């Protein structure tokens, strides 16, 4: 084992080994497509007089090129002002109607989401139409936003946890587009201008690679008419959803990356390598496997590193899944003086799990846990629009999710 540790505060190690009742049913989703190519997904839920809406575009940080953070800034800045509304007017509309509008960015898609009272749907859709179609990114407001984001990015470099995560992905993915940090870095963010994000918007915010998912208390026919009113004039372009090639095989042997942070009193590390892609057919079973290893408080990793040894306050494992590639990562932190003991114990726990497996009681408990965690994810309106967005972005159908619990039940000790 590599022992030249010195004052290093963060350690990343790559391993090439791969992790090897009544069923919950999701509500019915219906779809239509506008003439401009915009996909519209309806999920009627009449229990409460609310709606959730998510507009998704199949463009993300993989489209940044060398301008890391470009997609993030273009998405975050849509509410700085539009052709019809100033920033102040947008804020007033949100406040007066208690709208909750947010933006998110992934590696392969971006979303603009909102929640509102069902009766305010016309006002919400009009505002969303402006934010999606017509942001103007006024230079003065954009510069303020960029400066805040740059400041936050610099502060994130003080977080060993964030550094470990960012470096792991950059080293693992190398020159692959997935290596682009979703929120950018201060050095690239500081160079992004209002003109840059306007150009990004023009290139990628196009209806033929976009969807709108609506869940809540509404009539689908009336909602279709409303969406048509606000989005039918969204001009179709030539953009296509980016197709990302699968990453070549990861490191063929263990690789160690050290990042020195002299003032740190703790070591944060990531141990990982290749994992499953999004919607992998065996993911339901892998969810159980990961739950046993490091997916909950009673997992093998947490039990060994926290409960029994006291080396850390928590140890976890999980997957980072994208369309064409994925990662599996074990993570924890410990005092500098127990770094090697913690690292050795984490690897020992992992190897023991792979070679010796677990008993039936542990497997059954993990299955119950995974199935118990599944329905709550989709019992909220925003959870349903998030699901619909995933189905659109990754081109899957709802049966993938409806079969989740039966796939979990089918997992055996031999597998």
Buried (B, 14 or more C-beta within 10 A) or exposed (E): EEEEBEEBBBBBBBBEEEBEEEEBEBEEBEEBEBEBBBBBBBBBBEEEEBBBBBBBBBBBBBBBEEBBBBBBBBBBBBBBBBEBBBBEBBEEBBEEBEBEBEBBBBBBBBBBBBBBBBEBBEBBBBBBBBBBBBBBBBEEBBEEBBEEBBEEBBEBEEEBBBBBBBBBBBBBBEEBBBBBBBBBBBEBBBBBBBEBBBEBBEBBBBBBBBBBBBBBBBEBEEBBEBBBEBBEEBEBBEBEBBEBEEBEEBEEEBBEBBBEBEEBEBBBBBBBBBBBBBBBEEBBBBBBBBBBBBBBEBBBBBBBBBEEBEBBEEBBBBBBBBBBBBBBBBBBBBEEEBBBBBBEBBBEBBEEBEEEEBEEEBBEBBBBBBBEEBBEEBEBBBBBBBBBBBBBBBEEEBEBBEBBBEBBBEBEEEE
